[in-house]
Amino acid sequence: MKHKSPFPWLLMAFTLALTLLVFLMVGRSNLKPKLELMISNVSLSVDFEDHPFLAGTASRFAYGTRQVCLRFDYSRLEKDVPVMILWDMEGRRIQAESYELAAPSGTKMYCLLKEDGSPLPRGSYAVTIQCGPELAPTFHFEIY
């Protein structure tokens, strides 16, 4: 009497169990694709009304500038996820503010300025838009 190997039966049982497990997990998971925040039409300017330049094309402002405004369009914002605007100068964080945006899409503008209204110091600056753990690209500008 020959002794038969249990390997084929074990392999079939394992395959069946794995298939059932995959079906159960897929059935319980939410199959909707995750919509990630989209940022577009980013501009940096020195005036609320002046936004013809996309970030990168007008990245230098003369000394005497009292404010720099960040303007951007956004869409696909998830509910209850705050947006943070992070301003850095010479690699050091100078301002970080968290904002609740009322709509899942729209246009926003935030400005960097000194409380006393004096000109912003000369130097290299960067501004980053952060939504939850996601970072949008950092936009650089200079006051010379």
Buried (B, 14 or more C-beta within 10 A) or exposed (E): EEEEEEEEEEEEEEEEEEEEEEEEEEEEEEEEEEEEBEBEEBBBBBEEEEBEEBBEEBBEBEEEBBBBBBBBBBEEBEEEEEBBBBBBBEEEEEEEEEEEBEEEEEEBEBBBBEEEEEBBEEBBBBBBBBBBEEEBEEBBBEBE
